[in-house]
Amino acid sequence: MDPEDHQSPSDLRQVLILRPPPVFAVHEQYFSNKFQILKAYDSPLPTHDFLRSYAQSVRVVLCSGVRPITAEVIRDLPALKLVVSSATGVNHIDMAECRLRGITVTNVADVFSDDVADAAVGLYIDVMRKITASDRFVRGGQWPVTGEYPLGSKIGGKRIGIVGLGNIGSRVATRLKAMGCVVSYTSRHKKHSTPFIFHPNVLQLALNSDALIICCALTNDTRHMVNNTVIKALGKTGVIVNVARGAIINEVELVNCLVEGEIGGVGLDVFENEPNVPTQMLELDNVVLLPHRTAFTRESFHDAAQILLSNLEAFFTNKPLLTPVANQF
Amino acid sequence: MDPEDHQSPSDLRQVLILRPPPVFAVHEQYFSNKFQILKAYDSPLPTHDFLRSYAQSVRVVLCSGVRPITAEVIRDLPALKLVVSSATGVNHIDMAECRLRGITVTNVADVFSDDVADAAVGLYIDVMRKITASDRFVRGGQWPVTGEYPLGSKIGGKRIGIVGLGNIGSRVATRLKAMGCVVSYTSRHKKHSTPFIFHPNVLQLALNSDALIICCALTNDTRHMVNNTVIKALGKTGVIVNVARGAIINEVELVNCLVEGEIGGVGLDVFENEPNVPTQMLELDNVVLLPHRTAFTRESFHDAAQILLSNLEAFFTNKPLLTPVANQF
């Protein structure tokens, strides 16, 4: 049965967006064809007024990390029943408020995990083998002039510390093991279904690793967890890759360690105050910088759009949601 | 027994170098401590005259791809017994002339294979996920201004064609398989000990692949093997990584295909006329350029130096060489 045949009136298929998630921006036509998209970001009204003007009708919000769904937003939409997130993490949504009001949240499951893990490995190889810095050396015309370029470091045999052995961390571990690395990890609890070595905290992990790959969620416990002490425990030839959230690292202390030569190199996809990157980093050759893009591939954006559309379609036709997020105390 | 105790007179431990191999340049002290190094490159004499001045005594030459050991060089050194190469390949040595004169050749076995394979994977991820181009975007200050950056391509599920499934190619295959790629290959002969799909030539491989990773030796058969026809068979979203030798690709035809958008992107460590890189490539964002450095890590240079020193020590103490290269018809 084609859902188009029994389409509800368009005013009952309203989807409100505060700021367009990247997946929506790329595949907007798919959404516009099937749903009435209410764009707060295109309205001249202040957000609060825009939300109140749809207070009685809007049952669905589509969102991502680019704009949090706060308790205030939720209270402005008393008819809200569903928050559809185009991200895997839901730390940009006030889950307690959703729980209180019986609002369901869906995410896109682990559709981006392989991409983020691939990019983490790419960043690690890049820092170790100086790929981006070498490309700059060649493009700057220096090869015929100076000839020499500093040696890189070998990947095989290095002790990799994975911070957070979840969907992404475990994929990074598998990939680096195939390159001859020795993998250990830290996480809230020791995992019994993995062959990798457990350390009870990030400092112990750093003391026993040549590199840290940060793959954990940002929580009150993990904020600024990678600080001056942890960085120095990793040591002067240590490498840090962060594909999780910028605030897991104390960025000021990281910059100081980079400038002082207290760490070998870093590959960063995320920063504390995106899109702003500390200016000292821009001059350093042992730093590789991405604009928060490790999840951004054509294929995964297509897959994520399909999950979002399927969740929306399921909601409006009273069928089971594909990827609801557990939301219990 | 410490070899120092029975050291031969220094004039019998002469090692002649035409141009310093990179491994020697980094670890020169190790060599100078044990052997009398005769540096043609430091002499005001023309090479021929320098060689003739040591014609009666020099039994060993240390070399690498930076300066070929031609039949002329060999004929200038009638006492020559051993050519020690700091590379794995020996295409820079006139092997036929060595055979005729009973000169043994040693290489460094596969000490660099893991490093080259790691860098090949790094180049592939970089091109697919736009790491170097994104770093340039961030360093150029564009992130806060334009915000958007083009999507990359997913690694998992891609059909990888390995050109030459030897020590390096098989390591690249293992690594990319761990990332979810489907690997096939071409080589002179089908290999029976591998699970990967065989194609009889590079054109068939290109027709059935999303990317080519070139890992084969440069021979008369492989020179310009990757030409316009092969590149177009790979297609407009195809990717080529070359960590072998520049001349395996017809560089003029590759540049044309890049400029015309007939190929998705390339990652190149090697070029036809090193250190010169075609200027059109320097402006392209879908190209990653390394200065022939995929083998260059501190760890492997150290290991390679140990192999070179051990071969030299073995020769001067009449012990079996570690890594002689088979040199038969």
Chai-1 contact restraints between the chains, C-beta under 6 A:
chainA,res_idxA,chainB,res_idxB,connection_type,confidence,min_distance_angstrom,max_distance_angstrom,comment,restraint_id
A,D114,B,G156,contact,1.0,0.0,6.0,A-B,restraint_1
A,D118,B,I155,contact,1.0,0.0,6.0,A-B,restraint_2
A,A119,B,R129,contact,1.0,0.0,6.0,A-B,restraint_3
A,G122,B,I125,contact,1.0,0.0,6.0,A-B,restraint_4
A,G122,B,D126,contact,1.0,0.0,6.0,A-B,restraint_5
A,G122,B,R129,contact,1.0,0.0,6.0,A-B,restraint_6
A,G122,B,I131,contact,1.0,0.0,6.0,A-B,restraint_7
A,I125,B,G122,contact,1.0,0.0,6.0,A-B,restraint_8
A,D126,B,I131,contact,1.0,0.0,6.0,A-B,restraint_9
A,R129,B,A119,contact,1.0,0.0,6.0,A-B,restraint_10
A,R129,B,G122,contact,1.0,0.0,6.0,A-B,restraint_11
A,I131,B,G122,contact,1.0,0.0,6.0,A-B,restraint_12
A,I131,B,D126,contact,1.0,0.0,6.0,A-B,restraint_13
A,T132,B,T132,contact,1.0,0.0,6.0,A-B,restraint_14
A,T132,B,D135,contact,1.0,0.0,6.0,A-B,restraint_15
A,S134,B,L290,contact,1.0,0.0,6.0,A-B,restraint_16
A,S134,B,P291,contact,1.0,0.0,6.0,A-B,restraint_17
A,S134,B,R293,contact,1.0,0.0,6.0,A-B,restraint_18
A,D135,B,T132,contact,1.0,0.0,6.0,A-B,restraint_19
A,D135,B,V288,contact,1.0,0.0,6.0,A-B,restraint_20
A,D135,B,L289,contact,1.0,0.0,6.0,A-B,restraint_21
A,V138,B,V277,contact,1.0,0.0,6.0,A-B,restraint_22
A,V138,B,L289,contact,1.0,0.0,6.0,A-B,restraint_23
A,V138,B,P291,contact,1.0,0.0,6.0,A-B,restraint_24
A,R139,B,L282,contact,1.0,0.0,6.0,A-B,restraint_25
A,W143,B,P275,contact,1.0,0.0,6.0,A-B,restraint_26
A,W143,B,P291,contact,1.0,0.0,6.0,A-B,restraint_27
A,P144,B,P275,contact,1.0,0.0,6.0,A-B,restraint_28
A,Y149,B,P291,contact,1.0,0.0,6.0,A-B,restraint_29
A,L151,B,F296,contact,1.0,0.0,6.0,A-B,restraint_30
A,L151,B,T297,contact,1.0,0.0,6.0,A-B,restraint_31
A,L151,B,R298,contact,1.0,0.0,6.0,A-B,restraint_32
A,G152,B,T297,contact,1.0,0.0,6.0,A-B,restraint_33
A,S153,B,T297,contact,1.0,0.0,6.0,A-B,restraint_34
A,K154,B,T297,contact,1.0,0.0,6.0,A-B,restraint_35
A,K154,B,E299,contact,1.0,0.0,6.0,A-B,restraint_36
A,I155,B,D118,contact,1.0,0.0,6.0,A-B,restraint_37
A,G156,B,D114,contact,1.0,0.0,6.0,A-B,restraint_38
A,R175,B,A178,contact,1.0,0.0,6.0,A-B,restraint_39
A,R175,B,M179,contact,1.0,0.0,6.0,A-B,restraint_40
A,A178,B,R175,contact,1.0,0.0,6.0,A-B,restraint_41
A,A178,B,A178,contact,1.0,0.0,6.0,A-B,restraint_42
A,M179,B,R175,contact,1.0,0.0,6.0,A-B,restraint_43
A,P275,B,W143,contact,1.0,0.0,6.0,A-B,restraint_44
A,P275,B,P144,contact,1.0,0.0,6.0,A-B,restraint_45
A,V277,B,V138,contact,1.0,0.0,6.0,A-B,restraint_46
A,L282,B,R139,contact,1.0,0.0,6.0,A-B,restraint_47
A,V288,B,D135,contact,1.0,0.0,6.0,A-B,restraint_48
A,L289,B,D135,contact,1.0,0.0,6.0,A-B,restraint_49
A,L289,B,V138,contact,1.0,0.0,6.0,A-B,restraint_50
A,L290,B,S134,contact,1.0,0.0,6.0,A-B,restraint_51
A,P291,B,S134,contact,1.0,0.0,6.0,A-B,restraint_52
A,P291,B,V138,contact,1.0,0.0,6.0,A-B,restraint_53
A,P291,B,W143,contact,1.0,0.0,6.0,A-B,restraint_54
A,P291,B,Y149,contact,1.0,0.0,6.0,A-B,restraint_55
A,R293,B,S134,contact,1.0,0.0,6.0,A-B,restraint_56
A,F296,B,L151,contact,1.0,0.0,6.0,A-B,restraint_57
A,T297,B,L151,contact,1.0,0.0,6.0,A-B,restraint_58
A,T297,B,G152,contact,1.0,0.0,6.0,A-B,restraint_59
A,T297,B,S153,contact,1.0,0.0,6.0,A-B,restraint_60
A,T297,B,K154,contact,1.0,0.0,6.0,A-B,restraint_61
A,R298,B,L151,contact,1.0,0.0,6.0,A-B,restraint_62
A,E299,B,K154,contact,1.0,0.0,6.0,A-B,restraint_63
